[in-house]
Amino acid sequence: MYTGPKLENEDLEFGYDTGRGVLSNHVSSRFYPGEPTVNYVTDSPTGGGWGGGHDVIDSATKTFKFKVQNFTANPGSGWRSFTWDMTSHAGSAVTISATFEYAGPVGQMAFVYIGQGNTYTNNSGAGGYLGYSPASDRTSKTTETKERISWSGTIGSGGSANQPSGHIGITVWINNGVPAGNGNYDSYIVMSNIQIEKKAHATPFVNGTRSSTQGLIDLKRTASIDLSDVSFDSNGLVEFDGTDDDISLNNASSPTANMVSVELVAKFDSLPASNSYMSVFQKQANWNNAGGVMMQFIYNGFRWSYGNAWTGAVTYAQSNFTTGKYYHIVGTVLDVNGNDAKLYINGEQVGSTGTGSTPNTTSNLTIGLGNGGRLNGNIDVFKMYSQTLSADQIKQNYNAYKNRFNI
């Protein structure tokens, strides 16, 4: 991760990174775990249609060679479907995604369907030719260019011909290939990273199951951050919807009492209205003057407070924030007694205060939730340190993040 030289783990008590890269050409946009999911692709798809078969090139990456024996004389043409039975999950959202890596003779491929088959079986095999399905139940690829393709829809349950059957997979149609009768399957395509998920959108490929503690990059590799109570956007990345989302760490895995700096990269999709509040994070037992450590939006500004929610707070006017835009935010104190609290926005100090107080150290850490209400937006980087980050270190980290998040 590109998060600033020598700072990512130096005196880091706790930290996560989603891996999101706002700029499409940034390497981090291609590295993130994604939301919890199960890949229902096995090494044994059902074959339907004309002759052919499949080879498992690599089980770990779910890479297959799908072969077709053509049914007409030279130059032959033919099709075969390769599907997985998802009918037991009928009614659920589903997405199939795969990387098309054509490696056969140039000009043989006619098209590839990816999506859902139907009960029309034509010769043998469940699912049958995806071309008999409605157009809404499949995506077509007609070029030999390597690319990631996907289809999303609702799993069917059977029905009659031309109705979704819940058999999810791929149909290969080959032109100008090897004719039938000689057992030679030189007509083929290669597909890798095939993934079937009960989701309305594709997530990054994973072979098998991604648990609710694997959706974030845990920078300390100690917290096993549970994402059971947080939402995910259409890219499979963590978001807080302002309604019922939060990340909570119990006291056993919460940062220690030595934490004196908090750093985050966040955007806010809404800001609190008059006389309302929105929590970014808090580590305190209750709302009182001898509370904990927290950042929140109150109706007139963004607040960083350490130990004392009122006299120890640094506030930066809400009018300085724009919804939908990312910000690099750092709060520091000089020591665990709350002396010399400072707030930095986008690498610049924007406020300071006198003395807070020693915070409550027995409470849990909650992100996106606190006494001031829930966050509506994203916190894509969150870090807590047992060192007071200097102005130069904060500027260095800001410079590391600003291109990635288009700050």
TORKOL-4160 file (C-alpha; in steps of 0.2 Angstrom, whole numbers, padded with zeros to 4 digits, m for minus):
407
<pt num="1" X="0000" Y="0000" Z="0000"/>
<pt num="2" X="0006" Y="0017" Z="m0004"/>
<pt num="3" X="0002" Y="0027" Z="0012"/>
<pt num="4" X="0018" Y="0036" Z="0016"/>
<pt num="5" X="0036" Y="0030" Z="0018"/>
<pt num="6" X="0040" Y="0023" Z="0036"/>
<pt num="7" X="0024" Y="0029" Z="0043"/>
<pt num="8" X="0011" Y="0015" Z="0040"/>
<pt num="9" X="0016" Y="0004" Z="0054"/>
<pt num="10" X="0028" Y="0015" Z="0064"/>
<pt num="11" X="0020" Y="0016" Z="0082"/>
<pt num="12" X="0003" Y="0010" Z="0074"/>
<pt num="13" X="m0009" Y="0004" Z="0087"/>
<pt num="14" X="m0023" Y="0000" Z="0074"/>
<pt num="15" X="m0027" Y="0003" Z="0056"/>
<pt num="16" X="m0036" Y="m0003" Z="0041"/>
<pt num="17" X="m0036" Y="0002" Z="0022"/>
<pt num="18" X="m0050" Y="m0003" Z="0010"/>
<pt num="19" X="m0038" Y="m0003" Z="m0004"/>
<pt num="20" X="m0049" Y="0009" Z="m0014"/>
<pt num="21" X="m0041" Y="0020" Z="m0027"/>
<pt num="22" X="m0052" Y="0034" Z="m0033"/>
<pt num="23" X="m0041" Y="0037" Z="m0048"/>
<pt num="24" X="m0044" Y="0023" Z="m0061"/>
<pt num="25" X="m0026" Y="0021" Z="m0065"/>
<pt num="26" X="m0020" Y="0020" Z="m0047"/>
<pt num="27" X="m0013" Y="0003" Z="m0042"/>
<pt num="28" X="m0023" Y="0003" Z="m0026"/>
<pt num="29" X="m0039" Y="0002" Z="m0036"/>
<pt num="30" X="m0034" Y="m0015" Z="m0042"/>
<pt num="31" X="m0030" Y="m0022" Z="m0024"/>
<pt num="32" X="m0044" Y="m0024" Z="m0011"/>
<pt num="33" X="m0052" Y="m0039" Z="m0003"/>
<pt num="34" X="m0070" Y="m0035" Z="m0006"/>
<pt num="35" X="m0086" Y="m0039" Z="0004"/>
<pt num="36" X="m0089" Y="m0056" Z="0012"/>
<pt num="37" X="m0095" Y="m0069" Z="m0001"/>
<pt num="38" X="m0094" Y="m0087" Z="m0007"/>
<pt num="39" X="m0089" Y="m0092" Z="m0024"/>
<pt num="40" X="m0100" Y="m0106" Z="m0030"/>
<pt num="41" X="m0089" Y="m0111" Z="m0045"/>
<pt num="42" X="m0083" Y="m0129" Z="m0043"/>
<pt num="43" X="m0070" Y="m0138" Z="m0054"/>
<pt num="44" X="m0085" Y="m0149" Z="m0061"/>
<pt num="45" X="m0097" Y="m0139" Z="m0072"/>
<pt num="46" X="m0111" Y="m0148" Z="m0081"/>
<pt num="47" X="m0108" Y="m0149" Z="m0100"/>
<pt num="48" X="m0123" Y="m0147" Z="m0111"/>
<pt num="49" X="m0125" Y="m0145" Z="m0130"/>
<pt num="50" X="m0114" Y="m0153" Z="m0144"/>
<pt num="51" X="m0098" Y="m0163" Z="m0140"/>
<pt num="52" X="m0084" Y="m0156" Z="m0130"/>
<pt num="53" X="m0077" Y="m0155" Z="m0113"/>
<pt num="54" X="m0067" Y="m0145" Z="m0101"/>
<pt num="55" X="m0050" Y="m0145" Z="m0093"/>
<pt num="56" X="m0046" Y="m0138" Z="m0076"/>
<pt num="57" X="m0030" Y="m0128" Z="m0079"/>
<pt num="58" X="m0028" Y="m0121" Z="m0062"/>
<pt num="59" X="m0041" Y="m0124" Z="m0048"/>
<pt num="60" X="m0034" Y="m0110" Z="m0037"/>
<pt num="61" X="m0038" Y="m0097" Z="m0050"/>
<pt num="62" X="m0053" Y="m0106" Z="m0057"/>
<pt num="63" X="m0045" Y="m0107" Z="m0074"/>
<pt num="64" X="m0053" Y="m0118" Z="m0087"/>
<pt num="65" X="m0051" Y="m0123" Z="m0105"/>
<pt num="66" X="m0068" Y="m0125" Z="m0112"/>
<pt num="67" X="m0068" Y="m0136" Z="m0128"/>
<pt num="68" X="m0081" Y="m0138" Z="m0142"/>
<pt num="69" X="m0082" Y="m0152" Z="m0155"/>
<pt num="70" X="m0091" Y="m0145" Z="m0170"/>
<pt num="71" X="m0106" Y="m0153" Z="m0178"/>
<pt num="72" X="m0104" Y="m0148" Z="m0196"/>
<pt num="73" X="m0091" Y="m0152" Z="m0209"/>
<pt num="74" X="m0076" Y="m0142" Z="m0212"/>
<pt num="75" X="m0075" Y="m0128" Z="m0208"/>
<pt num="76" X="m0085" Y="m0134" Z="m0193"/>
<pt num="77" X="m0096" Y="m0124" Z="m0181"/>
<pt num="78" X="m0104" Y="m0129" Z="m0164"/>
<pt num="79" X="m0108" Y="m0124" Z="m0146"/>
<pt num="80" X="m0107" Y="m0131" Z="m0129"/>
<pt num="81" X="m0113" Y="m0124" Z="m0112"/>
<pt num="82" X="m0104" Y="m0126" Z="m0095"/>
<pt num="83" X="m0115" Y="m0122" Z="m0080"/>
<pt num="84" X="m0116" Y="m0124" Z="m0062"/>
<pt num="85" X="m0133" Y="m0128" Z="m0054"/>
<pt num="86" X="m0139" Y="m0114" Z="m0043"/>
<pt num="87" X="m0158" Y="m0118" Z="m0042"/>
<pt num="88" X="m0157" Y="m0122" Z="m0024"/>
<pt num="89" X="m0154" Y="m0103" Z="m0022"/>
<pt num="90" X="m0169" Y="m0098" Z="m0033"/>
<pt num="91" X="m0175" Y="m0080" Z="m0030"/>
<pt num="92" X="m0158" Y="m0073" Z="m0024"/>
<pt num="93" X="m0148" Y="m0060" Z="m0033"/>
<pt num="94" X="m0133" Y="m0068" Z="m0043"/>
<pt num="95" X="m0118" Y="m0062" Z="m0052"/>
<pt num="96" X="m0106" Y="m0073" Z="m0063"/>
<pt num="97" X="m0090" Y="m0065" Z="m0068"/>
<pt num="98" X="m0074" Y="m0071" Z="m0078"/>
<pt num="99" X="m0059" Y="m0066" Z="m0087"/>
<pt num="100" X="m0060" Y="m0071" Z="m0105"/>
<pt num="101" X="m0042" Y="m0076" Z="m0111"/>
<pt num="102" X="m0045" Y="m0083" Z="m0129"/>
<pt num="103" X="m0030" Y="m0094" Z="m0134"/>
<pt num="104" X="m0036" Y="m0104" Z="m0148"/>
<pt num="105" X="m0033" Y="m0101" Z="m0167"/>
<pt num="106" X="m0037" Y="m0084" Z="m0173"/>
<pt num="107" X="m0055" Y="m0082" Z="m0180"/>
<pt num="108" X="m0063" Y="m0097" Z="m0173"/>
<pt num="109" X="m0073" Y="m0089" Z="m0159"/>
<pt num="110" X="m0090" Y="m0084" Z="m0164"/>
<pt num="111" X="m0097" Y="m0078" Z="m0147"/>
<pt num="112" X="m0097" Y="m0082" Z="m0129"/>
<pt num="113" X="m0113" Y="m0080" Z="m0118"/>
<pt num="114" X="m0111" Y="m0078" Z="m0099"/>
<pt num="115" X="m0126" Y="m0079" Z="m0088"/>
<pt num="116" X="m0141" Y="m0090" Z="m0085"/>
<pt num="117" X="m0148" Y="m0105" Z="m0094"/>
<pt num="118" X="m0165" Y="m0112" Z="m0096"/>
<pt num="119" X="m0174" Y="m0128" Z="m0096"/>
<pt num="120" X="m0172" Y="m0131" Z="m0114"/>
<pt num="121" X="m0158" Y="m0144" Z="m0114"/>
<pt num="122" X="m0155" Y="m0148" Z="m0133"/>
<pt num="123" X="m0146" Y="m0165" Z="m0132"/>
<pt num="124" X="m0138" Y="m0166" Z="m0115"/>
<pt num="125" X="m0133" Y="m0157" Z="m0099"/>
<pt num="126" X="m0142" Y="m0146" Z="m0087"/>
<pt num="127" X="m0144" Y="m0127" Z="m0091"/>
<pt num="128" X="m0143" Y="m0130" Z="m0110"/>
<pt num="129" X="m0139" Y="m0116" Z="m0123"/>
<pt num="130" X="m0139" Y="m0099" Z="m0115"/>
<pt num="131" X="m0145" Y="m0092" Z="m0131"/>
<pt num="132" X="m0162" Y="m0099" Z="m0128"/>
<pt num="133" X="m0163" Y="m0088" Z="m0112"/>
<pt num="134" X="m0170" Y="m0070" Z="m0114"/>
<pt num="135" X="m0157" Y="m0057" Z="m0118"/>
<pt num="136" X="m0159" Y="m0050" Z="m0100"/>
<pt num="137" X="m0152" Y="m0067" Z="m0093"/>
<pt num="138" X="m0135" Y="m0066" Z="m0102"/>
<pt num="139" X="m0121" Y="m0055" Z="m0109"/>
<pt num="140" X="m0113" Y="m0058" Z="m0126"/>
<pt num="141" X="m0095" Y="m0056" Z="m0130"/>
<pt num="142" X="m0090" Y="m0057" Z="m0149"/>
<pt num="143" X="m0072" Y="m0051" Z="m0149"/>
<pt num="144" X="m0056" Y="m0061" Z="m0145"/>
<pt num="145" X="m0049" Y="m0047" Z="m0134"/>
<pt num="146" X="m0045" Y="m0052" Z="m0116"/>
<pt num="147" X="m0057" Y="m0044" Z="m0104"/>
<pt num="148" X="m0067" Y="m0046" Z="m0088"/>
<pt num="149" X="m0085" Y="m0050" Z="m0092"/>
<pt num="150" X="m0100" Y="m0052" Z="m0080"/>
<pt num="151" X="m0119" Y="m0054" Z="m0079"/>
<pt num="152" X="m0130" Y="m0050" Z="m0064"/>
<pt num="153" X="m0148" Y="m0055" Z="m0062"/>
<pt num="154" X="m0160" Y="m0066" Z="m0052"/>
<pt num="155" X="m0158" Y="m0085" Z="m0050"/>
<pt num="156" X="m0172" Y="m0094" Z="m0058"/>
<pt num="157" X="m0181" Y="m0110" Z="m0052"/>
<pt num="158" X="m0185" Y="m0121" Z="m0068"/>
<pt num="159" X="m0200" Y="m0116" Z="m0077"/>
<pt num="160" X="m0203" Y="m0120" Z="m0096"/>
<pt num="161" X="m0192" Y="m0118" Z="m0111"/>
<pt num="162" X="m0185" Y="m0100" Z="m0113"/>
<pt num="163" X="m0187" Y="m0097" Z="m0094"/>
<pt num="164" X="m0172" Y="m0095" Z="m0082"/>
<pt num="165" X="m0168" Y="m0112" Z="m0075"/>
<pt num="166" X="m0155" Y="m0106" Z="m0062"/>
<pt num="167" X="m0141" Y="m0115" Z="m0071"/>
<pt num="168" X="m0127" Y="m0101" Z="m0071"/>
<pt num="169" X="m0112" Y="m0102" Z="m0083"/>
<pt num="170" X="m0105" Y="m0100" Z="m0100"/>
<pt num="171" X="m0110" Y="m0105" Z="m0118"/>
<pt num="172" X="m0096" Y="m0106" Z="m0131"/>
<pt num="173" X="m0100" Y="m0105" Z="m0149"/>
<pt num="174" X="m0086" Y="m0109" Z="m0162"/>
<pt num="175" X="m0085" Y="m0106" Z="m0180"/>
<pt num="176" X="m0072" Y="m0113" Z="m0193"/>
<pt num="177" X="m0067" Y="m0126" Z="m0180"/>
<pt num="178" X="m0063" Y="m0145" Z="m0180"/>
<pt num="179" X="m0077" Y="m0155" Z="m0186"/>
<pt num="180" X="m0085" Y="m0170" Z="m0177"/>
<pt num="181" X="m0080" Y="m0188" Z="m0178"/>
<pt num="182" X="m0061" Y="m0187" Z="m0174"/>
<pt num="183" X="m0062" Y="m0184" Z="m0155"/>
<pt num="184" X="m0051" Y="m0168" Z="m0158"/>
<pt num="185" X="m0056" Y="m0153" Z="m0148"/>
<pt num="186" X="m0045" Y="m0140" Z="m0155"/>
<pt num="187" X="m0059" Y="m0127" Z="m0154"/>
<pt num="188" X="m0059" Y="m0119" Z="m0137"/>
<pt num="189" X="m0058" Y="m0104" Z="m0126"/>
<pt num="190" X="m0049" Y="m0101" Z="m0109"/>
<pt num="191" X="m0058" Y="m0093" Z="m0095"/>
<pt num="192" X="m0050" Y="m0088" Z="m0078"/>
<pt num="193" X="m0056" Y="m0081" Z="m0061"/>
<pt num="194" X="m0073" Y="m0088" Z="m0064"/>
<pt num="195" X="m0084" Y="m0083" Z="m0049"/>
<pt num="196" X="m0103" Y="m0085" Z="m0046"/>
<pt num="197" X="m0109" Y="m0075" Z="m0031"/>
<pt num="198" X="m0126" Y="m0072" Z="m0023"/>
<pt num="199" X="m0123" Y="m0053" Z="m0025"/>
<pt num="200" X="m0131" Y="m0040" Z="m0037"/>
<pt num="201" X="m0113" Y="m0036" Z="m0043"/>
<pt num="202" X="m0096" Y="m0044" Z="m0045"/>
<pt num="203" X="m0083" Y="m0042" Z="m0032"/>
<pt num="204" X="m0064" Y="m0045" Z="m0034"/>
<pt num="205" X="m0061" Y="m0064" Z="m0037"/>
<pt num="206" X="m0058" Y="m0075" Z="m0023"/>
<pt num="207" X="m0057" Y="m0094" Z="m0024"/>
<pt num="208" X="m0069" Y="m0100" Z="m0011"/>
<pt num="209" X="m0076" Y="m0090" Z="0004"/>
<pt num="210" X="m0072" Y="m0073" Z="0010"/>
<pt num="211" X="m0077" Y="m0071" Z="0028"/>
<pt num="212" X="m0084" Y="m0056" Z="0036"/>
<pt num="213" X="m0067" Y="m0052" Z="0044"/>
<pt num="214" X="m0058" Y="m0052" Z="0027"/>
<pt num="215" X="m0065" Y="m0037" Z="0018"/>
<pt num="216" X="m0052" Y="m0024" Z="0024"/>
<pt num="217" X="m0033" Y="m0023" Z="0024"/>
<pt num="218" X="m0029" Y="m0025" Z="0042"/>
<pt num="219" X="m0013" Y="m0015" Z="0043"/>
<pt num="220" X="m0008" Y="m0022" Z="0060"/>
<pt num="221" X="m0015" Y="m0040" Z="0056"/>
<pt num="222" X="m0021" Y="m0042" Z="0074"/>
<pt num="223" X="m0039" Y="m0035" Z="0075"/>
<pt num="224" X="m0049" Y="m0047" Z="0063"/>
<pt num="225" X="m0061" Y="m0033" Z="0059"/>
<pt num="226" X="m0079" Y="m0039" Z="0058"/>
<pt num="227" X="m0089" Y="m0031" Z="0044"/>
<pt num="228" X="m0105" Y="m0040" Z="0048"/>
<pt num="229" X="m0114" Y="m0023" Z="0052"/>
<pt num="230" X="m0108" Y="m0012" Z="0037"/>
<pt num="231" X="m0113" Y="m0010" Z="0019"/>
<pt num="232" X="m0104" Y="m0012" Z="0003"/>
<pt num="233" X="m0105" Y="m0002" Z="m0013"/>
<pt num="234" X="m0107" Y="m0008" Z="m0031"/>
<pt num="235" X="m0088" Y="m0011" Z="m0031"/>
<pt num="236" X="m0088" Y="m0022" Z="m0016"/>
<pt num="237" X="m0080" Y="m0009" Z="m0005"/>
<pt num="238" X="m0085" Y="m0003" Z="0013"/>
<pt num="239" X="m0097" Y="0011" Z="0015"/>
<pt num="240" X="m0108" Y="0019" Z="0029"/>
<pt num="241" X="m0126" Y="0022" Z="0024"/>
<pt num="242" X="m0130" Y="0033" Z="0039"/>
<pt num="243" X="m0144" Y="0021" Z="0044"/>
<pt num="244" X="m0137" Y="0005" Z="0052"/>
<pt num="245" X="m0119" Y="0004" Z="0047"/>
<pt num="246" X="m0104" Y="0003" Z="0059"/>
<pt num="247" X="m0088" Y="m0006" Z="0062"/>
<pt num="248" X="m0086" Y="m0010" Z="0081"/>
<pt num="249" X="m0070" Y="m0018" Z="0089"/>
<pt num="250" X="m0073" Y="m0025" Z="0107"/>
<pt num="251" X="m0061" Y="m0019" Z="0120"/>
<pt num="252" X="m0050" Y="m0034" Z="0118"/>
<pt num="253" X="m0045" Y="m0028" Z="0101"/>
<pt num="254" X="m0047" Y="m0009" Z="0103"/>
<pt num="255" X="m0032" Y="0002" Z="0102"/>
<pt num="256" X="m0023" Y="0004" Z="0119"/>
<pt num="257" X="m0022" Y="0018" Z="0131"/>
<pt num="258" X="m0006" Y="0025" Z="0122"/>
<pt num="259" X="m0016" Y="0031" Z="0107"/>
<pt num="260" X="m0012" Y="0050" Z="0104"/>
<pt num="261" X="m0014" Y="0052" Z="0085"/>
<pt num="262" X="m0029" Y="0047" Z="0073"/>
<pt num="263" X="m0027" Y="0048" Z="0054"/>
<pt num="264" X="m0041" Y="0045" Z="0041"/>
<pt num="265" X="m0046" Y="0048" Z="0023"/>
<pt num="266" X="m0064" Y="0050" Z="0022"/>
<pt num="267" X="m0078" Y="0058" Z="0012"/>
<pt num="268" X="m0095" Y="0063" Z="0018"/>
<pt num="269" X="m0111" Y="0060" Z="0007"/>
<pt num="270" X="m0121" Y="0072" Z="0019"/>
<pt num="271" X="m0118" Y="0084" Z="0033"/>
<pt num="272" X="m0128" Y="0086" Z="0049"/>
<pt num="273" X="m0143" Y="0098" Z="0048"/>
<pt num="274" X="m0146" Y="0111" Z="0062"/>
<pt num="275" X="m0145" Y="0104" Z="0080"/>
<pt num="276" X="m0140" Y="0087" Z="0074"/>
<pt num="277" X="m0124" Y="0076" Z="0075"/>
<pt num="278" X="m0115" Y="0063" Z="0064"/>
<pt num="279" X="m0101" Y="0052" Z="0072"/>
<pt num="280" X="m0085" Y="0048" Z="0062"/>
<pt num="281" X="m0078" Y="0037" Z="0077"/>
<pt num="282" X="m0078" Y="0036" Z="0095"/>
<pt num="283" X="m0069" Y="0027" Z="0109"/>
<pt num="284" X="m0078" Y="0031" Z="0125"/>
<pt num="285" X="m0091" Y="0024" Z="0137"/>
<pt num="286" X="m0104" Y="0038" Z="0137"/>
<pt num="287" X="m0107" Y="0056" Z="0132"/>
<pt num="288" X="m0099" Y="0066" Z="0146"/>
<pt num="289" X="m0085" Y="0078" Z="0150"/>
<pt num="290" X="m0074" Y="0064" Z="0156"/>
<pt num="291" X="m0077" Y="0054" Z="0140"/>
<pt num="292" X="m0065" Y="0046" Z="0127"/>
<pt num="293" X="m0058" Y="0050" Z="0110"/>
<pt num="294" X="m0069" Y="0055" Z="0096"/>
<pt num="295" X="m0071" Y="0064" Z="0079"/>
<pt num="296" X="m0089" Y="0069" Z="0074"/>
<pt num="297" X="m0098" Y="0082" Z="0064"/>
<pt num="298" X="m0109" Y="0093" Z="0074"/>
<pt num="299" X="m0121" Y="0105" Z="0066"/>
<pt num="300" X="m0108" Y="0119" Z="0065"/>
<pt num="301" X="m0092" Y="0110" Z="0062"/>
<pt num="302" X="m0080" Y="0095" Z="0062"/>
<pt num="303" X="m0074" Y="0091" Z="0080"/>
<pt num="304" X="m0059" Y="0082" Z="0087"/>
<pt num="305" X="m0059" Y="0079" Z="0105"/>
<pt num="306" X="m0048" Y="0070" Z="0117"/>
<pt num="307" X="m0054" Y="0065" Z="0135"/>
<pt num="308" X="m0066" Y="0080" Z="0136"/>
<pt num="309" X="m0080" Y="0082" Z="0123"/>
<pt num="310" X="m0082" Y="0101" Z="0127"/>
<pt num="311" X="m0067" Y="0110" Z="0133"/>
<pt num="312" X="m0054" Y="0098" Z="0125"/>
<pt num="313" X="m0062" Y="0099" Z="0107"/>
<pt num="314" X="m0055" Y="0107" Z="0092"/>
<pt num="315" X="m0068" Y="0112" Z="0079"/>
<pt num="316" X="m0067" Y="0116" Z="0061"/>
<pt num="317" X="m0082" Y="0125" Z="0052"/>
<pt num="318" X="m0093" Y="0113" Z="0043"/>
<pt num="319" X="m0094" Y="0126" Z="0028"/>
<pt num="320" X="m0076" Y="0121" Z="0024"/>
<pt num="321" X="m0082" Y="0103" Z="0019"/>
<pt num="322" X="m0090" Y="0098" Z="0002"/>
<pt num="323" X="m0100" Y="0082" Z="0001"/>
<pt num="324" X="m0094" Y="0069" Z="m0010"/>
<pt num="325" X="m0076" Y="0074" Z="m0009"/>
<pt num="326" X="m0061" Y="0065" Z="0000"/>
<pt num="327" X="m0052" Y="0073" Z="0014"/>
<pt num="328" X="m0036" Y="0068" Z="0024"/>
<pt num="329" X="m0039" Y="0072" Z="0042"/>
<pt num="330" X="m0028" Y="0070" Z="0057"/>
<pt num="331" X="m0030" Y="0073" Z="0075"/>
<pt num="332" X="m0016" Y="0074" Z="0088"/>
<pt num="333" X="m0012" Y="0077" Z="0106"/>
<pt num="334" X="0004" Y="0079" Z="0114"/>
<pt num="335" X="0001" Y="0065" Z="0127"/>
<pt num="336" X="m0012" Y="0054" Z="0135"/>
<pt num="337" X="m0017" Y="0068" Z="0147"/>
<pt num="338" X="m0024" Y="0077" Z="0131"/>
<pt num="339" X="m0012" Y="0092" Z="0131"/>
<pt num="340" X="m0011" Y="0102" Z="0115"/>
<pt num="341" X="m0024" Y="0095" Z="0104"/>
<pt num="342" X="m0022" Y="0099" Z="0086"/>
<pt num="343" X="m0032" Y="0096" Z="0070"/>
<pt num="344" X="m0025" Y="0095" Z="0052"/>
<pt num="345" X="m0036" Y="0095" Z="0036"/>
<pt num="346" X="m0027" Y="0090" Z="0020"/>
<pt num="347" X="m0010" Y="0092" Z="0027"/>
<pt num="348" X="m0012" Y="0109" Z="0036"/>
<pt num="349" X="m0016" Y="0113" Z="0054"/>
<pt num="350" X="m0033" Y="0121" Z="0055"/>
<pt num="351" X="m0035" Y="0122" Z="0074"/>
<pt num="352" X="m0029" Y="0119" Z="0091"/>
<pt num="353" X="m0035" Y="0120" Z="0109"/>
<pt num="354" X="m0028" Y="0119" Z="0127"/>
<pt num="355" X="m0029" Y="0104" Z="0138"/>
<pt num="356" X="m0042" Y="0090" Z="0137"/>
<pt num="357" X="m0041" Y="0076" Z="0150"/>
<pt num="358" X="m0036" Y="0058" Z="0151"/>
<pt num="359" X="m0049" Y="0048" Z="0141"/>
<pt num="360" X="m0059" Y="0032" Z="0146"/>
<pt num="361" X="m0048" Y="0018" Z="0140"/>
<pt num="362" X="m0060" Y="0003" Z="0144"/>
<pt num="363" X="m0073" Y="0007" Z="0130"/>
<pt num="364" X="m0075" Y="m0001" Z="0113"/>
<pt num="365" X="m0070" Y="0008" Z="0097"/>
<pt num="366" X="m0084" Y="0011" Z="0085"/>
<pt num="367" X="m0082" Y="0018" Z="0068"/>
<pt num="368" X="m0096" Y="0026" Z="0059"/>
<pt num="369" X="m0107" Y="0026" Z="0075"/>
<pt num="370" X="m0107" Y="0036" Z="0091"/>
<pt num="371" X="m0117" Y="0046" Z="0103"/>
<pt num="372" X="m0119" Y="0059" Z="0089"/>
<pt num="373" X="m0127" Y="0048" Z="0076"/>
<pt num="374" X="m0121" Y="0038" Z="0061"/>
<pt num="375" X="m0110" Y="0042" Z="0047"/>
<pt num="376" X="m0116" Y="0044" Z="0029"/>
<pt num="377" X="m0100" Y="0042" Z="0018"/>
<pt num="378" X="m0084" Y="0032" Z="0017"/>
<pt num="379" X="m0069" Y="0030" Z="0028"/>
<pt num="380" X="m0057" Y="0021" Z="0017"/>
<pt num="381" X="m0041" Y="0023" Z="0028"/>
<pt num="382" X="m0042" Y="0024" Z="0047"/>
<pt num="383" X="m0026" Y="0023" Z="0058"/>
<pt num="384" X="m0022" Y="0026" Z="0077"/>
<pt num="385" X="m0004" Y="0029" Z="0083"/>
<pt num="386" X="0005" Y="0029" Z="0099"/>
<pt num="387" X="0016" Y="0043" Z="0093"/>
<pt num="388" X="0011" Y="0061" Z="0091"/>
<pt num="389" X="0013" Y="0064" Z="0072"/>
<pt num="390" X="0023" Y="0079" Z="0068"/>
<pt num="391" X="0017" Y="0092" Z="0055"/>
<pt num="392" X="0030" Y="0085" Z="0043"/>
<pt num="393" X="0024" Y="0067" Z="0045"/>
<pt num="394" X="0006" Y="0073" Z="0042"/>
<pt num="395" X="0011" Y="0082" Z="0027"/>
<pt num="396" X="0021" Y="0067" Z="0021"/>
<pt num="397" X="0006" Y="0056" Z="0023"/>
<pt num="398" X="m0006" Y="0069" Z="0015"/>
<pt num="399" X="0006" Y="0069" Z="m0001"/>
<pt num="400" X="0005" Y="0050" Z="m0001"/>
<pt num="401" X="m0014" Y="0050" Z="m0001"/>
<pt num="402" X="m0019" Y="0065" Z="m0011"/>
<pt num="403" X="m0016" Y="0058" Z="m0029"/>
<pt num="404" X="m0024" Y="0041" Z="m0024"/>
<pt num="405" X="m0040" Y="0049" Z="m0018"/>
<pt num="406" X="m0040" Y="0065" Z="m0029"/>
<pt num="407" X="m0039" Y="0076" Z="m0014"/>
